């Protein structure tokens, strides 16, 4: 459900199309490598002295079969990513009285939106992992929503969105609180 309330400010909230294309190529590569290893496993298997991995010829064949089966399944999963990247209008929008965000789902591929009244936002928390994962939690009386930084076009756009949401929700120009 797309909410039609007029927005004061909007930010795109979808993965970069290049990521979707890269995922398709990775799945295609997995299919090609898996098919080759299943059909023509090396006589000595696979050995890596650097990582300490040693697979026999039969184990290499089974690994190839696994890749041959798992890669098309992963390719089917990328359909949702491609749909969101190229064909959706996912957004974070600030209106006079509310915040419009993508509806939280388990897989994160919903095209529906929810509207959160600004006076129901109780807390904003910045989640900044050392591994590079970053986002902001919007905690409101009806639950919580996580907006991942990698779903915005750039880090600058994510920071601008976080500041605009804080200002609209009445949390001033301070940085969001860190997650405990």
Helices and strands as residue ranges (DSSP letters): E 9-12, H 17-39, E 46-48, E 53-55, H 57-87, E 91-94, E 98-102, E 113-117, G 118-120, E 121-128, E 134-140, E 143-148, G 149-151, H 155-168, E 177-178
